[in-house]
Amino acid sequence: MNRAARLVLSLLLWWLAAGLALWLLGLAFGRPASFLGCALSGLFLGAVGEFGDWMRRRVRRSRA
């Protein structure tokens, strides 16, 4: 498996795990939502996290 395929697989698994975690939390707190909505929320949270990591690396690089 090449590097790009591993990256895609890793991101897909993290996205599904985040969606599943949000869905299970909703069930646990009595506020169920559709799995699709939770998966999309997980995708959004992942995108925000990746953007924050990119900004952190960019700022650190500019300070060096």
Secondary structure as the mmCIF struct_conf table of DSSP 4:
data_model
#
loop_
_struct_conf.conf_type_id
_struct_conf.id
_struct_conf.beg_label_comp_id
_struct_conf.beg_label_asym_id
_struct_conf.beg_label_seq_id
_struct_conf.end_label_comp_id
_struct_conf.end_label_asym_id
_struct_conf.end_label_seq_id
HELX_RH_AL_P HELX_RH_AL_P1 ARG A 3 ALA A 28
TURN_TY1_P TURN_TY1_P1 PHE A 29 GLY A 30
HELX_RH_AL_P HELX_RH_AL_P2 PHE A 35 ARG A 63
#
